[in-house]
Amino acid sequence: IYYTDTSKHIYKTEIDSEKEELLYDNLEAYNLNVKNGYAYYLDYKDETSDVVCVCRVNLNNIAEREIIKELASYSSYIDVVGNWVIYMDASETEGFIDLVKVDGTEEVRLYTLDYEEYYQDLLEDDYSDASVDGETNTNVENTVTNEVVNTVVKNNNN
């Protein structure tokens, strides 16, 4: 079992063991995902930066982390799906959900929410649900279903 503690360090333990092994204590790892021998997580670029990055470390040889993607804003969501990392990010004018290959070589935009358009739609519709791709949704995360992610991953898994 891999986990982060309250100091956001990466640990490893066995289910039936009280022993824990500190694997990584550089900076702050949060939203940990383990897949194919790597730990993927969010972390600050360095000790003095407020830039959040999608990072990974090889669990068999934790020498140093790889920064896969620098984000435009603080993010609290990542997940590893196949050979892709899905994450949420935002700018001053829009929020988006993107995929980046686990090695950082390719990116795909899954969803964009234009804030001005979204809030204008809410005002015009008397605070009704916003429409995305013809479907009514009350939650942005609900617009990216497993089916959509799997389709994008499958179509871009070259």
Phi and psi in degrees as a GROMACS rama.xvg file:
@    title "Ramachandran Plot"
@    xaxis  label "Phi"
@    yaxis  label "Psi"
@TYPE xy
-109.875  141.698  TYR-2
-157.664  166.521  TYR-3
-111.556  145.518  THR-4
-92.5717  -172.812  ASP-5
-65.9893  -20.1335  THR-6
-88.8109  1.55085  SER-7
64.982  38.1646  LYS-8
-97.681  149.623  HIS-9
-91.3481  128.414  ILE-10
-122.456  161.599  TYR-11
-130.884  141.138  LYS-12
-149.811  165.624  THR-13
-99.8696  153.364  GLU-14
-60.461  -44.2661  ILE-15
-95.3105  20.3615  ASP-16
-122.677  147.664  SER-17
-94.6806  -2.55801  GLU-18
-81.3792  138.282  LYS-19
-126.781  146.448  GLU-20
-119.471  121.058  GLU-21
-73.207  120.744  LEU-22
-100.335  -35.9467  LEU-23
-153.143  122.88  TYR-24
-129.924  20.0745  ASP-25
-84.867  129.477  ASN-26
55.2154  -144.578  LEU-27
-131.327  110.775  GLU-28
-92.6979  127.581  ALA-29
-139.931  159.538  TYR-30
58.1841  55.9618  ASN-31
-70.1867  134.517  LEU-32
-132.083  131.884  ASN-33
-113.434  127.432  VAL-34
-154.625  129.383  LYS-35
51.2365  44.2247  ASN-36
81.6903  6.34301  GLY-37
-122.492  147.843  TYR-38
-102.744  121.958  ALA-39
-105.63  139.615  TYR-40
-163.748  170.137  TYR-41
-99.3851  145.12  LEU-42
-159.269  159.461  ASP-43
-76.7216  150.195  TYR-44
-57.4977  -44.1426  LYS-45
-155.992  -177.862  ASP-46
-65.0206  -24.5331  GLU-47
-105.75  -0.909412  THR-48
-96.0546  151.446  SER-49
-106.644  12.4653  ASP-50
-82.4281  123.625  VAL-51
-92.4108  141.111  VAL-52
-129.795  150.472  CYS-53
-84.7475  123.58  VAL-54
-125.907  166.442  CYS-55
-148.835  153.827  ARG-56
-132.916  145.018  VAL-57
-77.4173  120.439  ASN-58
-72.0572  -16.3812  LEU-59
-89.1087  -14.8114  ASN-60
-153.005  74.83  ASN-61
-81.7385  81.3393  ILE-62
-92.2595  -54.2412  ALA-63
-153.676  160.2  GLU-64
-83.0681  157.577  ARG-65
-108.616  132.686  GLU-66
-89.3067  116.996  ILE-67
-84.8963  -40.8741  ILE-68
-156.516  129.976  LYS-69
-85.6138  133.18  GLU-70
-96.9625  157.17  LEU-71
-78.3165  -23.4588  ALA-72
-146.58  174.755  SER-73
-63.8068  135.527  TYR-74
-126.66  149.995  SER-75
-124.277  15.3625  SER-76
-140.832  124.912  TYR-77
-143.713  156.959  ILE-78
-153.493  148.206  ASP-79
-103.474  123.328  VAL-80
-128.477  109.997  VAL-81
61.4087  -126.423  GLY-82
-98.2965  24.0962  ASN-83
-127.638  150.528  TRP-84
-111.132  123.906  VAL-85
-97.451  137.645  ILE-86
-148.384  159.127  TYR-87
-106.099  142.956  MET-88
-149.193  174.89  ASP-89
-158.107  156.714  ALA-90
-120.206  -171.634  SER-91
-68.9571  -24.1274  GLU-92
-110.297  -14.1489  THR-93
-154.606  156.352  GLU-94
-112.717  152.008  GLY-95
-151.287  159.732  PHE-96
-120.69  123.512  ILE-97
-126.391  161.647  ASP-98
-114.415  144.013  LEU-99
-133.853  137.94  VAL-100
-56.8861  149.85  LYS-101
-59.9308  -21.5897  VAL-102
-98.9331  3.87934  ASP-103
81.1016  8.42596  GLY-104
-82.7212  -18.7953  THR-105
-146.566  147.13  GLU-106
-130.26  148.065  GLU-107
-136.296  130.582  VAL-108
-86.4345  123.884  ARG-109
-92.9459  -38.5337  LEU-110
-155.432  138.335  TYR-111
-127.983  133.327  THR-112
-115.909  108.972  LEU-113
-78.9668  114.213  ASP-114
-60.0082  -45.564  TYR-115
-61.5538  -46.0246  GLU-116
-64.527  -42.4326  GLU-117
-60.4428  -50.2424  TYR-118
-71.5766  -31.1525  TYR-119
-65.0751  -42.4082  GLN-120
-59.8154  -41.2166  ASP-121
-63.4604  -42.7536  LEU-122
-66.2508  -43.0639  LEU-123
-68.3146  -32.8014  GLU-124
-93.1124  16.4572  ASP-125
55.8731  47.4383  ASP-126
65.635  25.5226  TYR-127
-78.0909  176.952  SER-128
-65.7611  145.903  ASP-129
-76.7984  151.837  ALA-130
-105.252  131.452  SER-131
-127.855  121.073  VAL-132
51.0993  38.6961  ASP-133
82.4695  -2.94506  GLY-134
-113.024  141.696  GLU-135
-82.8098  131.089  THR-136
-137.529  140.904  ASN-137
-103.054  -8.33672  THR-138
-139.537  124.499  ASN-139
-56.9442  -40.2313  VAL-140
-62.5836  -29.8264  GLU-141
-68.293  -19.1272  ASN-142
-76.0339  -17.9893  THR-143
-108.095  91.2802  VAL-144
-84.6164  166.18  THR-145
-57.0595  -36.3392  ASN-146
-62.4946  -43.5826  GLU-147
-63.7719  -48.5315  VAL-148
-60.5564  -47.1367  VAL-149
-61.8718  -39.0455  ASN-150
-63.5394  -46.9371  THR-151
-63.8043  -44.4142  VAL-152
-61.5112  -46.7682  VAL-153
-61.4719  -42.0727  LYS-154
-73.259  -21.7068  ASN-155
-115.156  15.9882  ASN-156
-90.0611  43.5912  ASN-157
